């Protein structure tokens, strides 16, 4: 199993409940394929660098997970079929990116504890 990280942008017209349902759906797709969710972060509503589908903002989400390579095709198909997804990017972490992700999570958890 490889370490992966995916970031996706949801349309800003979604309500809080609809956004949560969409995120849960993608996490469910991963878990149905046998992936292990390592970390999930909601980065919130952010301004886009350029307009996508006439939208200037979007809800950003990060999911880190461990999965087999076949899982990525299923996940990206789910992204493409969902109209709420403006953009997505999934990549396999090499050992340095995986180490950095662990340090970033630890640093974030320490700052939340204070």
Phi, psi and omega in degrees: 000138181258158173272132179230158176223132178230137175239131177225152182246124178260150181299143183284354182277356180285146172283170180300320181293316180296321179296314180299319178297319180296316179296316179298325179297316181290322176295322176297322177299316179297313182293326177295332178272002178089016180281151177255117180283121181268318184203145175223130180229136173260111181274353175085190181279123181228155177283136178278153179293329177211158183291136175236121182053041179062023177248137181254355177226168178195158177271119181265139177222142177240134174228125174253136183206164175247129183201170173278155182301331181294335181295328184296319179298319180293317180297313182292330173295319178296320176299313184294330182279343183266122181289343181284343183273120176277312180212158174209156176212127178234133177216155178275131180276133170280181186295329180287319177294322179294319178296318179296320179298321178295316179297319180296318178296318179295318180296320180293318180293326177292320180290328176289331181287333182277000000 
